[in-house]
Structure formats: structure tokens, C-alpha cells
């Protein structure tokens, strides 16, 4: 059987026709283990085209059921969970990966059980199960090291670093990425394209963390390096992510025109490609809205951020929706809709606090303090900002500490002016 032609047919055919194609050619698929691994490898290769990867995963599940081959069925469930994680359907991803993990355990397959945890820890953390995710990461990493699979251990480390970043432990994430970038070139059980892809991924995410730690110049150079690697690999989904990250870094440095250009370039690439990812598009729209606020195009910003929040609410991911609400609040503030902004921030705080994202609750409190200052609640704004500044300094979060300090200064100036006015009134 020509495996390249076989895979091409399954990539091109709709799901039901793909299943029918499997049935029609079942006599040629007698080596069930080889076919299962072939489809699993292709689904993983296409992970950054997640809907196509999901289709192949469903076909692999069908194949496993049709020929009663448990390993193929389990590999299909794992591939389905990986794709669902990428799309952002985290509870469905956990359900598929838990089912896969149980089947791997029944087969005594430690390696594939550990591989099923790579995406599992991300989905669990994004649903607020952070400690459980980190514990599972430790267990899976131990399995990979015991089996001598350094690439698998790096994959767990990569997603652990992403979790660290989400909870504000940027320095630990940075250290993990440094180690990964040293290890990847020594891996011998993966092809060169895969190694280059994962190096670029590590660079891309490490650059984000460097920006959060205030190392903007280093972050920008590393993000550009990652973008160059991804362009060479023609990884559209990740190229769009890197464009977005460059936009974020420009925005953090106050280069709003340049940031806007990166966000629009990301949108153009996404719309012109075959990648269908409404959440990625929504996130780009939030970036555009932020820039439009800074450029005093407040009505456009409000409409853009409202569209993005609607998309996130439909998916129902607490972390992503909370982040979108924070950015939407900025557009509301710029439009003078302060009470609405306060309500949106309260909604975001509820999502974060109930999901265990302590770092993000601090970010919400900072944004709320900035808003309270604008609304004239200076004492509350000062007290909140003081508490946040101490926390951020202890965590090494330079950018957030500076923002909190600015709120404190603004509050003190307001209180001083009010005191002077009161003294003048008493004298008069």
C-alpha cells in the first residue's frame, strides 16, 4: 500500500467518506499496529492544523473500533484530545485523554500513557486544575526519563513552562525553556524538521516570558528569531501566534502603530489560510482593540473587543474569557463607560478566582485600582495598588509593579490636591 497516497485520501476526504474509505480498503490494512501508528503520527504532525488533526483522530478511533484493535483506538482518543486542546475545548480534551490514558494503562503502555499527559496538563490547568496538572506533569516526566525519552520529557517541560507562565512564575518558566533549547539539538529519535519546530516553539514562548519579566529587547529579538524559524517551516498557525506576540511586545513598549501592524498581519495570514481558529482570530481582535484605544479610536475599539468577548463566551474557557474581559474593560473605560467596565472586571475576577489563577486575580485587581482612581475612589485605589506592588515586586513582575506604582503616585497626587482645596476652603 502507498502510505503517502493513503494519508492524502484521508486528509482530503470528509470524515464520513474517510471512514468509508477505511472500510473499502480494510484488506490492505492488515498490519493494524502499523496503520494505527501511521495515523497517530500524521494527526500529531498536523496538530497545528487542529481541525484536520481532529478529523484524522476520529478516523483512527473508527479504525480501532472496526478492527477491534485497542492500541489504535487508544491512540485515536489521544490524538482527539490533543486536537481538542489546541482548539480550546478543554473539558472535551480531558474526557478523550482520560479515556486514552485508561486504555494505555490496561495495555501496560507506560510511554503512551505519559504522552497522553502532554496535552492533558494544559487542558487541566486552563480549567483551573493547576496543582493537579503540575502533579501529573511530574509523574509523566519521571516515566519519560525512566524510558530514556528526552524528547517526551521536553514536551512535558514545555507545557509545564506554559502553566508556570499562566500562574505568574515566569522565572521558572524561563529556566525550563533555557534547558529545553539546550536539549533539543541532542535528541536523535526525531527528524530535523520536528526538532526545529520545537526549538522555535520554545523560543516563541520564552520570549513572551522575557517580556513579562521586563526584558523587552531580548524578548523581541528572540520572538523575531522564532518567527523566522516558523516561516521557514511554513507553520501558518504558529506564524500568526508569533505575529501576535510581536504585537504584544510592541504594545507593552508603547509602539502602538507597530503593534497594530503585527495584529493586522496576523489577521490577514489567518483569513487567507486554511486554518479555522475563531479564538485565535478573537485574540488578534483584542490586540487590535487595545491599540485602537491608545490611538483614540474608542468606538472602533469597543466594537472590536465586544466581538472577541462574544467568541470567547461561546467557547466557555474561563482563562481565555477572563483575559478577553480584561481587554474589553479597557475599551469600555476609553469609551467613558466606567460602571460597565467595573462590572466586566468583576466578572473576570470571579472567573479567575474560581479557577485558581491567583496571578490573574492580581492583574484584575491592578486594572480595577486604575479604574477606581479614574472614578475618584483614591484611597481604595492607593491601598489596592500598594498591596499589588508588594506582591509583584516579590514575584519579579517588573511591568506590573511599575503600573501599580503609577497608580499609587496618581492617588497620592489626587489626595494632595483634595487636601489643598479643603485647606483653602477652611482659610476662606
Secondary structure as a PSIPRED ss2 file (coil, helix, strand):
# PSIPRED VFORMAT (PSIPRED V4.0)

   1 X C   1.000  0.000  0.000
   2 X C   1.000  0.000  0.000
   3 X H   0.000  1.000  0.000
   4 X H   0.000  1.000  0.000
   5 X H   0.000  1.000  0.000
   6 X H   0.000  1.000  0.000
   7 X H   0.000  1.000  0.000
   8 X H   0.000  1.000  0.000
   9 X H   0.000  1.000  0.000
  10 X H   0.000  1.000  0.000
  11 X H   0.000  1.000  0.000
  12 X H   0.000  1.000  0.000
  13 X C   1.000  0.000  0.000
  14 X C   1.000  0.000  0.000
  15 X H   0.000  1.000  0.000
  16 X H   0.000  1.000  0.000
  17 X H   0.000  1.000  0.000
  18 X H   0.000  1.000  0.000
  19 X H   0.000  1.000  0.000
  20 X H   0.000  1.000  0.000
  21 X H   0.000  1.000  0.000
  22 X H   0.000  1.000  0.000
  23 X H   0.000  1.000  0.000
  24 X H   0.000  1.000  0.000
  25 X C   1.000  0.000  0.000
  26 X H   0.000  1.000  0.000
  27 X H   0.000  1.000  0.000
  28 X H   0.000  1.000  0.000
  29 X C   1.000  0.000  0.000
  30 X C   1.000  0.000  0.000
  31 X C   1.000  0.000  0.000
  32 X H   0.000  1.000  0.000
  33 X H   0.000  1.000  0.000
  34 X H   0.000  1.000  0.000
  35 X H   0.000  1.000  0.000
  36 X H   0.000  1.000  0.000
  37 X H   0.000  1.000  0.000
  38 X H   0.000  1.000  0.000
  39 X H   0.000  1.000  0.000
  40 X H   0.000  1.000  0.000
  41 X H   0.000  1.000  0.000
  42 X H   0.000  1.000  0.000
  43 X H   0.000  1.000  0.000
  44 X H   0.000  1.000  0.000
  45 X H   0.000  1.000  0.000
  46 X C   1.000  0.000  0.000
  47 X C   1.000  0.000  0.000
  48 X C   1.000  0.000  0.000
  49 X C   1.000  0.000  0.000
  50 X H   0.000  1.000  0.000
  51 X H   0.000  1.000  0.000
  52 X H   0.000  1.000  0.000
  53 X H   0.000  1.000  0.000
  54 X H   0.000  1.000  0.000
  55 X H   0.000  1.000  0.000
  56 X H   0.000  1.000  0.000
  57 X H   0.000  1.000  0.000
  58 X H   0.000  1.000  0.000
  59 X H   0.000  1.000  0.000
  60 X H   0.000  1.000  0.000
  61 X H   0.000  1.000  0.000
  62 X H   0.000  1.000  0.000
  63 X H   0.000  1.000  0.000
  64 X H   0.000  1.000  0.000
  65 X H   0.000  1.000  0.000
  66 X H   0.000  1.000  0.000
  67 X C   1.000  0.000  0.000
  68 X C   1.000  0.000  0.000
  69 X C   1.000  0.000  0.000
  70 X H   0.000  1.000  0.000
  71 X H   0.000  1.000  0.000
  72 X H   0.000  1.000  0.000
  73 X H   0.000  1.000  0.000
  74 X H   0.000  1.000  0.000
  75 X H   0.000  1.000  0.000
  76 X H   0.000  1.000  0.000
  77 X H   0.000  1.000  0.000
  78 X H   0.000  1.000  0.000
  79 X H   0.000  1.000  0.000
  80 X H   0.000  1.000  0.000
  81 X H   0.000  1.000  0.000
  82 X H   0.000  1.000  0.000
  83 X H   0.000  1.000  0.000
  84 X H   0.000  1.000  0.000
  85 X H   0.000  1.000  0.000
  86 X H   0.000  1.000  0.000
  87 X H   0.000  1.000  0.000
  88 X C   1.000  0.000  0.000
  89 X C   1.000  0.000  0.000
  90 X H   0.000  1.000  0.000
  91 X H   0.000  1.000  0.000
  92 X H   0.000  1.000  0.000
  93 X H   0.000  1.000  0.000
  94 X H   0.000  1.000  0.000
  95 X H   0.000  1.000  0.000
  96 X H   0.000  1.000  0.000
  97 X H   0.000  1.000  0.000
  98 X H   0.000  1.000  0.000
  99 X H   0.000  1.000  0.000
 100 X H   0.000  1.000  0.000
 101 X H   0.000  1.000  0.000
 102 X H   0.000  1.000  0.000
 103 X H   0.000  1.000  0.000
 104 X H   0.000  1.000  0.000
 105 X H   0.000  1.000  0.000
 106 X H   0.000  1.000  0.000
 107 X H   0.000  1.000  0.000
 108 X C   1.000  0.000  0.000
 109 X C   1.000  0.000  0.000
 110 X H   0.000  1.000  0.000
 111 X H   0.000  1.000  0.000
 112 X H   0.000  1.000  0.000
 113 X H   0.000  1.000  0.000
 114 X H   0.000  1.000  0.000
 115 X H   0.000  1.000  0.000
 116 X H   0.000  1.000  0.000
 117 X H   0.000  1.000  0.000
 118 X H   0.000  1.000  0.000
 119 X H   0.000  1.000  0.000
 120 X H   0.000  1.000  0.000
 121 X H   0.000  1.000  0.000
 122 X H   0.000  1.000  0.000
 123 X H   0.000  1.000  0.000
 124 X H   0.000  1.000  0.000
 125 X H   0.000  1.000  0.000
 126 X H   0.000  1.000  0.000
 127 X C   1.000  0.000  0.000
 128 X C   1.000  0.000  0.000
 129 X C   1.000  0.000  0.000
 130 X H   0.000  1.000  0.000
 131 X H   0.000  1.000  0.000
 132 X H   0.000  1.000  0.000
 133 X H   0.000  1.000  0.000
 134 X H   0.000  1.000  0.000
 135 X H   0.000  1.000  0.000
 136 X H   0.000  1.000  0.000
 137 X H   0.000  1.000  0.000
 138 X H   0.000  1.000  0.000
 139 X H   0.000  1.000  0.000
 140 X H   0.000  1.000  0.000
 141 X H   0.000  1.000  0.000
 142 X H   0.000  1.000  0.000
 143 X H   0.000  1.000  0.000
 144 X H   0.000  1.000  0.000
 145 X H   0.000  1.000  0.000
 146 X H   0.000  1.000  0.000
 147 X C   1.000  0.000  0.000
 148 X C   1.000  0.000  0.000
 149 X C   1.000  0.000  0.000
 150 X H   0.000  1.000  0.000
 151 X H   0.000  1.000  0.000
 152 X H   0.000  1.000  0.000
 153 X H   0.000  1.000  0.000
 154 X H   0.000  1.000  0.000
 155 X H   0.000  1.000  0.000
 156 X H   0.000  1.000  0.000
 157 X H   0.000  1.000  0.000
 158 X H   0.000  1.000  0.000
 159 X H   0.000  1.000  0.000
 160 X H   0.000  1.000  0.000
 161 X H   0.000  1.000  0.000
 162 X H   0.000  1.000  0.000
 163 X H   0.000  1.000  0.000
 164 X H   0.000  1.000  0.000
 165 X H   0.000  1.000  0.000
 166 X H   0.000  1.000  0.000
 167 X C   1.000  0.000  0.000
 168 X C   1.000  0.000  0.000
 169 X C   1.000  0.000  0.000
 170 X H   0.000  1.000  0.000
 171 X H   0.000  1.000  0.000
 172 X H   0.000  1.000  0.000
 173 X H   0.000  1.000  0.000
 174 X H   0.000  1.000  0.000
 175 X H   0.000  1.000  0.000
 176 X H   0.000  1.000  0.000
 177 X H   0.000  1.000  0.000
 178 X H   0.000  1.000  0.000
 179 X H   0.000  1.000  0.000
 180 X H   0.000  1.000  0.000
 181 X H   0.000  1.000  0.000
 182 X H   0.000  1.000  0.000
 183 X H   0.000  1.000  0.000
 184 X H   0.000  1.000  0.000
 185 X C   1.000  0.000  0.000
 186 X C   1.000  0.000  0.000
 187 X C   1.000  0.000  0.000
 188 X C   1.000  0.000  0.000
 189 X C   1.000  0.000  0.000
 190 X C   1.000  0.000  0.000
 191 X C   1.000  0.000  0.000
 192 X H   0.000  1.000  0.000
 193 X H   0.000  1.000  0.000
 194 X H   0.000  1.000  0.000
 195 X H   0.000  1.000  0.000
 196 X H   0.000  1.000  0.000
 197 X H   0.000  1.000  0.000
 198 X H   0.000  1.000  0.000
 199 X H   0.000  1.000  0.000
 200 X H   0.000  1.000  0.000
 201 X H   0.000  1.000  0.000
 202 X H   0.000  1.000  0.000
 203 X H   0.000  1.000  0.000
 204 X H   0.000  1.000  0.000
 205 X H   0.000  1.000  0.000
 206 X H   0.000  1.000  0.000
 207 X H   0.000  1.000  0.000
 208 X H   0.000  1.000  0.000
 209 X H   0.000  1.000  0.000
 210 X H   0.000  1.000  0.000
 211 X H   0.000  1.000  0.000
 212 X H   0.000  1.000  0.000
 213 X C   1.000  0.000  0.000
 214 X C   1.000  0.000  0.000
 215 X C   1.000  0.000  0.000
 216 X H   0.000  1.000  0.000
 217 X H   0.000  1.000  0.000
 218 X H   0.000  1.000  0.000
 219 X H   0.000  1.000  0.000
 220 X H   0.000  1.000  0.000
 221 X H   0.000  1.000  0.000
 222 X H   0.000  1.000  0.000
 223 X H   0.000  1.000  0.000
 224 X H   0.000  1.000  0.000
 225 X H   0.000  1.000  0.000
 226 X H   0.000  1.000  0.000
 227 X H   0.000  1.000  0.000
 228 X H   0.000  1.000  0.000
 229 X H   0.000  1.000  0.000
 230 X H   0.000  1.000  0.000
 231 X H   0.000  1.000  0.000
 232 X H   0.000  1.000  0.000
 233 X H   0.000  1.000  0.000
 234 X C   1.000  0.000  0.000
 235 X C   1.000  0.000  0.000
 236 X H   0.000  1.000  0.000
 237 X H   0.000  1.000  0.000
 238 X H   0.000  1.000  0.000
 239 X H   0.000  1.000  0.000
 240 X H   0.000  1.000  0.000
 241 X H   0.000  1.000  0.000
 242 X H   0.000  1.000  0.000
 243 X H   0.000  1.000  0.000
 244 X H   0.000  1.000  0.000
 245 X H   0.000  1.000  0.000
 246 X H   0.000  1.000  0.000
 247 X H   0.000  1.000  0.000
 248 X H   0.000  1.000  0.000
 249 X H   0.000  1.000  0.000
 250 X H   0.000  1.000  0.000
 251 X H   0.000  1.000  0.000
 252 X H   0.000  1.000  0.000
 253 X C   1.000  0.000  0.000
 254 X C   1.000  0.000  0.000
 255 X C   1.000  0.000  0.000
 256 X H   0.000  1.000  0.000
 257 X H   0.000  1.000  0.000
 258 X H   0.000  1.000  0.000
 259 X H   0.000  1.000  0.000
 260 X H   0.000  1.000  0.000
 261 X H   0.000  1.000  0.000
 262 X H   0.000  1.000  0.000
 263 X H   0.000  1.000  0.000
 264 X H   0.000  1.000  0.000
 265 X H   0.000  1.000  0.000
 266 X H   0.000  1.000  0.000
 267 X H   0.000  1.000  0.000
 268 X H   0.000  1.000  0.000
 269 X H   0.000  1.000  0.000
 270 X H   0.000  1.000  0.000
 271 X H   0.000  1.000  0.000
 272 X H   0.000  1.000  0.000
 273 X C   1.000  0.000  0.000
 274 X C   1.000  0.000  0.000
 275 X C   1.000  0.000  0.000
 276 X C   1.000  0.000  0.000
 277 X C   1.000  0.000  0.000
 278 X H   0.000  1.000  0.000
 279 X H   0.000  1.000  0.000
 280 X H   0.000  1.000  0.000
 281 X H   0.000  1.000  0.000
 282 X H   0.000  1.000  0.000
 283 X H   0.000  1.000  0.000
 284 X H   0.000  1.000  0.000
 285 X H   0.000  1.000  0.000
 286 X H   0.000  1.000  0.000
 287 X H   0.000  1.000  0.000
 288 X H   0.000  1.000  0.000
 289 X H   0.000  1.000  0.000
 290 X H   0.000  1.000  0.000
 291 X H   0.000  1.000  0.000
 292 X H   0.000  1.000  0.000
 293 X H   0.000  1.000  0.000
 294 X H   0.000  1.000  0.000
 295 X C   1.000  0.000  0.000
 296 X C   1.000  0.000  0.000
 297 X C   1.000  0.000  0.000
 298 X H   0.000  1.000  0.000
 299 X H   0.000  1.000  0.000
 300 X H   0.000  1.000  0.000
 301 X H   0.000  1.000  0.000
 302 X H   0.000  1.000  0.000
 303 X H   0.000  1.000  0.000
 304 X H   0.000  1.000  0.000
 305 X H   0.000  1.000  0.000
 306 X H   0.000  1.000  0.000
 307 X H   0.000  1.000  0.000
 308 X H   0.000  1.000  0.000
 309 X H   0.000  1.000  0.000
 310 X H   0.000  1.000  0.000
 311 X H   0.000  1.000  0.000
 312 X H   0.000  1.000  0.000
 313 X H   0.000  1.000  0.000
 314 X H   0.000  1.000  0.000
 315 X H   0.000  1.000  0.000
 316 X C   1.000  0.000  0.000
 317 X C   1.000  0.000  0.000
 318 X H   0.000  1.000  0.000
 319 X H   0.000  1.000  0.000
 320 X H   0.000  1.000  0.000
 321 X H   0.000  1.000  0.000
 322 X H   0.000  1.000  0.000
 323 X H   0.000  1.000  0.000
 324 X H   0.000  1.000  0.000
 325 X H   0.000  1.000  0.000
 326 X H   0.000  1.000  0.000
 327 X H   0.000  1.000  0.000
 328 X H   0.000  1.000  0.000
 329 X H   0.000  1.000  0.000
 330 X H   0.000  1.000  0.000
 331 X H   0.000  1.000  0.000
 332 X H   0.000  1.000  0.000
 333 X H   0.000  1.000  0.000
 334 X H   0.000  1.000  0.000
 335 X C   1.000  0.000  0.000
 336 X C   1.000  0.000  0.000
 337 X C   1.000  0.000  0.000
 338 X H   0.000  1.000  0.000
 339 X H   0.000  1.000  0.000
 340 X H   0.000  1.000  0.000
 341 X H   0.000  1.000  0.000
 342 X H   0.000  1.000  0.000
 343 X H   0.000  1.000  0.000
 344 X H   0.000  1.000  0.000
 345 X H   0.000  1.000  0.000
 346 X H   0.000  1.000  0.000
 347 X H   0.000  1.000  0.000
 348 X H   0.000  1.000  0.000
 349 X H   0.000  1.000  0.000
 350 X H   0.000  1.000  0.000
 351 X H   0.000  1.000  0.000
 352 X H   0.000  1.000  0.000
 353 X H   0.000  1.000  0.000
 354 X H   0.000  1.000  0.000
 355 X H   0.000  1.000  0.000
 356 X C   1.000  0.000  0.000
 357 X C   1.000  0.000  0.000
 358 X H   0.000  1.000  0.000
 359 X H   0.000  1.000  0.000
 360 X H   0.000  1.000  0.000
 361 X H   0.000  1.000  0.000
 362 X H   0.000  1.000  0.000
 363 X H   0.000  1.000  0.000
 364 X H   0.000  1.000  0.000
 365 X H   0.000  1.000  0.000
 366 X H   0.000  1.000  0.000
 367 X H   0.000  1.000  0.000
 368 X H   0.000  1.000  0.000
 369 X H   0.000  1.000  0.000
 370 X H   0.000  1.000  0.000
 371 X H   0.000  1.000  0.000
 372 X H   0.000  1.000  0.000
 373 X H   0.000  1.000  0.000
 374 X H   0.000  1.000  0.000
 375 X H   0.000  1.000  0.000
 376 X C   1.000  0.000  0.000
 377 X C   1.000  0.000  0.000
 378 X H   0.000  1.000  0.000
 379 X H   0.000  1.000  0.000
 380 X H   0.000  1.000  0.000
 381 X H   0.000  1.000  0.000
 382 X H   0.000  1.000  0.000
 383 X H   0.000  1.000  0.000
 384 X H   0.000  1.000  0.000
 385 X H   0.000  1.000  0.000
 386 X H   0.000  1.000  0.000
 387 X H   0.000  1.000  0.000
 388 X H   0.000  1.000  0.000
 389 X H   0.000  1.000  0.000
 390 X H   0.000  1.000  0.000
 391 X H   0.000  1.000  0.000
 392 X H   0.000  1.000  0.000
 393 X H   0.000  1.000  0.000
 394 X H   0.000  1.000  0.000
 395 X H   0.000  1.000  0.000
 396 X C   1.000  0.000  0.000
 397 X C   1.000  0.000  0.000
 398 X H   0.000  1.000  0.000
 399 X H   0.000  1.000  0.000
 400 X H   0.000  1.000  0.000
 401 X H   0.000  1.000  0.000
 402 X H   0.000  1.000  0.000
 403 X H   0.000  1.000  0.000
 404 X H   0.000  1.000  0.000
 405 X H   0.000  1.000  0.000
 406 X H   0.000  1.000  0.000
 407 X H   0.000  1.000  0.000
 408 X H   0.000  1.000  0.000
 409 X H   0.000  1.000  0.000
 410 X H   0.000  1.000  0.000
 411 X H   0.000  1.000  0.000
 412 X H   0.000  1.000  0.000
 413 X H   0.000  1.000  0.000
 414 X H   0.000  1.000  0.000
 415 X H   0.000  1.000  0.000
 416 X H   0.000  1.000  0.000
 417 X H   0.000  1.000  0.000
 418 X H   0.000  1.000  0.000
 419 X H   0.000  1.000  0.000
 420 X H   0.000  1.000  0.000
 421 X H   0.000  1.000  0.000
 422 X H   0.000  1.000  0.000
 423 X H   0.000  1.000  0.000
 424 X H   0.000  1.000  0.000
 425 X H   0.000  1.000  0.000
 426 X H   0.000  1.000  0.000
 427 X H   0.000  1.000  0.000
 428 X C   1.000  0.000  0.000
